Every structure is written in structure tokens, then in C-alpha cells.
Amino acid sequence: MINHQPIAVGLGELLWDMLPKGKQIGGAPFNFARHCNQLGLEGFPVSQIGIDELGNETVSLLKDWGITPDFVSRDPQHKTGTVNIRLDDQGKPNYEIRDDAAWDFIQHNLLLEQLAPKVDIVCFGTLAQRSDASRFTIYSFLDRMSSDAIKLFDVNLRQHFYSIGSIEASLERASILKLSDEELPVLKNAFSLSGSVEVQLSELKNRFELKLIAYTRGAEGSFLIDGSGTDDHPGNTITTIDTIGAGDSFSATLCAGLLQGLPLAQLNENANQVAAYVCSQRGATPALPESIVKNVSYSTSSIPKI
């Protein structure tokens, strides 16, 4: 039982999205932490940025948003990460991710060792595991967390920056898996899955002893499966501006609901509601309206954990 404001960490890349209409802070782990922060959790990133103008701007923006930058290291040798993003006609992003960024060298240090056991939720993916240094830090952090903490692995495949080995090692450490309909075929081939989507997800859940899998399908909604059953959500009808950060907001809302012990159907409804709103706005982490926050945010009135 949690008797404090839950701590939610986005572990991995922190970077700037260079969009056609200007730059915005981003990176899936950061987006997750920012959305958690909006949903009543103490959300913050664990990452690394450069000692440069973008790095300074990052720290300033985090402070403005009330997000601690204490666990974002500064790197004197590597620049703050950037990603060039082009949007297609449906608002779907295409990424060009720069190599050798500061978040490729996230430091393993005493501060993170002390933090890890206190964390209630972590979200991590494959991108920051493209480098040996950050991959070591990510695994060390996960291995020091409490056994009953929520460890959400968002597969989040980007370009060629992943390996089957990192996917498998992440699944072995995770309690929850989030993946999309574009990513499941990669896991299907890697782990020789067969049958319907539901059968494949069930096999993954059982093989890696996962508590829950969230399978997202863009505008077609999402499918959740845990040890007690399944729930299929058709998605919400909205006018899409861009889809950047929608999956990260889905993950954050899912975790906020899990901490309250919400049933699958409510978890799915809440996560789709927030993700749909993010798609209707520009950028990855728009301010959520009070009407949505009131419906889906974490409440201390119900705090059992899965």
C-alpha cells in the first residue's frame, strides 16, 4: 500500500523534437513522466543532457513545470539530443534521430542507486538501450527497484536502434508490456509466436510472466490482457493534429489507474480518452484540461497496487 505521492520515472532518452513549426522537449520517457506529473503522480525523468543551450533550456523548462531536474545529469562531452521530425498527412511522425547524444551516456551513480528502490513506477523502452553505457544504467536501475513496483516496458521501436537481445532482456525485467500493432510482428518473428493477436499476446504474457499487456492500434483503439481477462476498446473519434506522445500519455494514464486498482475496462477507457486528446493537440505533452484530469488522475482514495 502506498502512503505517499507515487513516484513515476521516465528512464531513458530526453531530447528535443525538431518539428516543422518549431522545437519541443520530448523523448518517450520524458513524455511519460510529464504526463504522470499532470495526473497526480510525482513524475520526473532520469536521463542525461549536454552542457549547452538546449540543456540549459531543458532544466529551465522542467523547473517551470514543477518537475525536478535532479536526476538529469549534465554531460560536458556530448550534446543534448535532438530528433528531426516530419509529419505525414495523418499527423504520424517520421523520426531522424541523431547519434552520439548525451542520453546515450546516462551515468550509473550513487544517486540513481538510492532512488531506484523508492520508485513506484518506471517506464523504459529500447531506444536508450542502443548504447552500452545507458543500457547498463537502465538495467541496473530496474534491478534495484522494488519487486512490486510497476515496470512498464514500452517497446517503442525507432529506426534500427534496437536488438532482439535488448527486447528480451527488457521483457525479463518488466511487469507490464506496451506495444503497438506495428511492433507486434517484430516480436512475433523474434519469439516464434503464432495464432491470433490475442493468442500471441497471451503467449508473451505467460512466457515472460507479465502482469498485463497493452496492445495499441492507433485510431482503432487498444486491447488489454491480464491474468483475469481482456478488454477491447474501439478508440475515440477525434480530429488528429499529430500523434506524437499519444502512446506515452496512454502509458501514464494506464499506470495511474493501475495504482488505484481500476478494472481493465476503466483502464482502457481512461487511457484512450487521454491519448485521443493528445492526438487532437500539437506536440507530445499538451496541458490536459481539468475535465480530463479530474476523471483519470491518481486519487489517494483507492490505492491498491497490482
C-alpha positions in Angstrom: 0.0 0.0 0.0 1.3 3.4 -1.0 1.2 6.1 1.7 3.0 8.8 -0.3 2.6 10.5 -3.6 3.6 7.8 -6.0 7.0 8.3 -7.8 6.9 7.7 -11.6 10.1 7.8 -13.5 10.7 8.0 -17.3 14.0 6.2 -17.7 15.9 6.9 -20.9 16.2 9.5 -23.7 15.4 13.2 -23.0 15.7 15.2 -26.2 14.3 17.9 -28.3 11.8 17.2 -31.2 12.7 19.5 -34.1 9.2 19.9 -35.7 8.3 21.8 -38.8 6.7 24.6 -36.7 9.4 24.7 -34.0 11.2 22.7 -31.3 9.6 20.9 -28.3 11.1 19.0 -25.5 10.4 15.3 -25.8 11.6 11.7 -25.8 9.2 8.9 -24.8 10.4 8.5 -21.2 10.2 12.3 -20.6 6.7 12.5 -22.2 5.6 9.7 -19.9 7.0 11.5 -16.8 5.4 14.8 -17.8 2.0 13.2 -18.3 2.3 11.3 -14.9 3.1 14.7 -13.3 -0.2 16.1 -14.8 -2.1 13.0 -13.4 -1.3 13.5 -9.8 1.9 11.4 -9.6 5.4 12.7 -8.9 6.7 12.2 -12.4 10.2 13.1 -13.5 12.9 11.9 -16.0 16.1 10.1 -15.4 18.4 10.9 -18.3 21.3 13.0 -19.4 21.7 16.2 -21.4 24.5 18.4 -22.6 26.1 21.4 -21.1 24.8 23.5 -23.9 22.0 25.9 -24.7 19.4 23.2 -25.2 20.5 21.6 -21.9 20.0 24.9 -20.1 16.6 25.3 -21.7 15.7 21.8 -20.6 16.5 22.5 -17.0 14.6 25.8 -17.0 11.5 24.3 -18.6 11.5 21.4 -16.1 11.6 23.8 -13.2 8.8 25.9 -14.8 6.6 22.8 -14.9 7.4 21.8 -11.3 9.4 18.7 -12.5 12.6 18.0 -10.6 15.8 18.0 -12.8 17.8 16.4 -10.1 18.2 13.1 -11.8 19.1 14.5 -15.2 22.9 14.5 -15.5 24.9 17.1 -17.4 27.4 15.8 -19.9 30.3 18.1 -20.9 31.3 16.0 -23.9 28.1 15.2 -25.7 25.3 17.5 -26.9 21.7 17.4 -25.8 19.8 15.0 -28.1 17.7 16.2 -31.0 15.4 14.5 -33.4 14.2 15.8 -36.7 10.5 15.0 -37.2 8.4 15.1 -40.3 4.6 14.6 -40.1 2.7 12.8 -42.8 -0.9 13.7 -44.0 -2.4 11.8 -41.0 -0.1 13.5 -38.5 2.0 10.4 -38.0 5.7 11.3 -37.3 8.8 10.1 -39.1 11.9 10.3 -37.0 15.5 11.1 -37.8 17.4 10.5 -34.5 20.8 11.9 -34.0 23.6 9.6 -32.9 26.1 10.1 -30.0 23.7 12.2 -27.9 24.1 12.9 -24.2 21.3 10.5 -23.4 23.5 7.7 -24.9 25.8 8.1 -21.9 23.4 8.2 -18.9 25.6 7.8 -15.8 25.3 5.0 -13.4 25.8 6.7 -10.0 25.0 6.6 -6.3 22.1 9.0 -6.7 20.3 6.6 -9.0 21.1 3.6 -6.8 19.4 5.4 -3.9 16.5 6.5 -6.0 15.6 3.1 -7.6 14.1 1.4 -4.5 11.8 4.4 -3.8 10.2 4.4 -7.3 6.7 3.1 -7.7 6.5 3.2 -11.5 9.1 3.2 -14.2 8.7 3.4 -18.0 11.5 2.5 -20.3 12.0 1.5 -23.9 14.5 0.2 -26.4 15.9 3.5 -27.9 18.1 4.5 -24.9 19.5 0.9 -24.9 21.2 1.5 -28.3 24.4 2.4 -26.3 26.2 0.1 -23.8 26.5 2.9 -21.2 22.8 3.8 -21.0 21.7 0.2 -21.3 23.9 -0.8 -18.3 22.4 2.1 -16.3 18.8 1.2 -17.2 19.2 -2.4 -16.2 21.0 -1.5 -13.0 18.2 0.9 -12.1 15.5 -1.7 -12.9 17.2 -4.4 -10.9 17.4 -2.2 -7.8 13.7 -1.4 -7.9 11.2 -3.0 -5.5 9.8 -6.3 -6.7 6.2 -5.0 -6.5 6.9 -1.7 -8.4 5.3 -1.3 -11.8 7.9 -1.7 -14.6 6.4 -0.7 -17.9 8.4 -1.7 -21.0 7.2 0.4 -24.0 8.8 -1.4 -26.9 8.8 1.9 -28.9 10.9 0.7 -31.9 12.7 3.6 -33.7 14.7 3.2 -36.9 17.3 0.5 -36.5 18.0 1.4 -32.8 17.0 -1.9 -31.2 18.0 -5.5 -30.9 16.2 -8.7 -30.1 18.6 -9.1 -27.2 17.6 -5.8 -25.7 13.9 -6.6 -26.2 14.2 -10.0 -24.5 16.3 -8.6 -21.6 13.7 -5.8 -21.1 10.8 -8.3 -21.1 12.5 -10.3 -18.5 12.7 -7.3 -16.2 9.2 -5.8 -17.0 5.9 -6.4 -15.3 3.9 -4.6 -18.0 4.4 -4.6 -21.7 3.1 -1.9 -24.1 3.4 -2.4 -27.8 1.7 -1.3 -31.0 0.2 -3.2 -33.9 3.3 -2.2 -35.9 5.7 -3.7 -33.2 3.9 -7.0 -32.5 5.2 -8.5 -35.9 8.8 -7.9 -34.8 8.2 -9.8 -31.5 6.2 -12.4 -33.3 9.2 -13.2 -35.5 11.7 -12.9 -32.7 9.9 -15.3 -30.3 8.2 -17.6 -32.9 4.7 -16.5 -31.8 1.6 -17.9 -33.7 -2.1 -17.7 -33.8 -4.4 -14.7 -33.4 -3.2 -11.4 -31.9 -4.8 -12.4 -28.6 -3.1 -15.8 -28.6 0.3 -14.1 -29.4 -0.1 -11.6 -26.6 -1.2 -14.3 -24.2 1.9 -16.3 -25.1 4.1 -13.3 -24.4 2.4 -12.7 -21.1 2.9 -16.2 -20.0 6.4 -16.6 -21.3 7.8 -13.5 -19.5 5.4 -13.7 -16.5 3.9 -10.3 -17.3 1.0 -8.9 -15.3 -0.5 -7.0 -18.1 -0.1 -6.3 -21.8 -1.4 -3.1 -23.5 -1.7 -3.5 -27.3 -2.4 -0.2 -29.1 -3.8 0.2 -32.6 -3.7 3.9 -33.3 -7.1 5.2 -34.2 -8.5 1.7 -33.8 -8.1 1.8 -30.0 -6.4 -0.8 -27.8 -6.6 -4.2 -26.3 -5.6 -5.1 -22.7 -4.9 -8.6 -21.4 -4.0 -9.6 -17.8 -4.3 -12.7 -15.7 -8.1 -12.2 -15.2 -9.3 -11.4 -18.7 -9.3 -9.0 -21.6 -10.8 -5.7 -22.7 -11.1 -4.3 -26.2 -11.6 -0.6 -26.8 -12.5 0.7 -30.3 -10.8 4.1 -29.8 -12.3 7.6 -29.8 -13.3 9.6 -32.8 -11.2 12.8 -33.0 -9.6 15.2 -35.4 -5.9 14.4 -35.3 -3.3 17.2 -35.4 -0.4 14.9 -34.7 0.2 11.6 -32.8 3.4 12.5 -31.1 3.3 11.5 -27.4 -0.1 9.8 -27.6 1.3 6.4 -26.7 3.3 7.9 -23.8 0.1 9.6 -22.4 -1.7 6.2 -22.8 1.1 4.6 -20.7 1.0 7.3 -18.0 -2.8 7.1 -17.7 -2.7 3.3 -17.6 -0.2 3.4 -14.7 -2.2 6.0 -12.7 -5.2 3.7 -13.0 -3.3 0.6 -12.1 -2.2 2.2 -8.8 -5.8 2.6 -7.9 -6.7 -1.0 -8.9 -9.2 0.0 -11.6 -10.7 -2.7 -13.7 -9.4 -3.4 -17.3 -12.4 -1.7 -19.0 -11.9 1.5 -17.0 -8.1 1.5 -17.5 -8.7 1.2 -21.2 -11.3 3.9 -21.4 -9.2 6.4 -19.4 -6.1 5.7 -21.4 -7.9 6.1 -24.7 -9.5 9.3 -23.6 -6.2 10.9 -22.7 -4.4 9.6 -25.8 -7.2 10.9 -28.1 -6.9 14.4 -26.5 -3.1 14.4 -27.1 -3.7 13.5 -30.7 -6.0 16.4 -31.1 -3.3 18.9 -29.9 0.0 19.9 -31.2 3.1 18.3 -29.6 3.7 15.4 -27.2 2.8 16.9 -23.8 0.0 19.4 -24.1 -1.6 20.6 -20.9 -4.5 18.3 -20.1 -7.8 20.0 -19.5 -9.2 19.9 -16.0 -12.2 17.9 -17.1 -10.0 15.0 -18.2 -7.6 15.3 -15.3 -10.5 15.1 -12.8 -11.7 11.9 -14.4 -8.5 10.0 -14.8 -5.9 11.3 -12.4 -4.5 9.3 -9.4 -6.6 9.5 -6.3 -5.4 8.6 -2.8 -8.9 7.3 -2.0 -8.1 3.9 -3.6 -4.5 2.8 -3.6 -4.1 -1.0 -4.1 -1.3 -1.9 -6.4 -1.2 -4.8 -8.9 
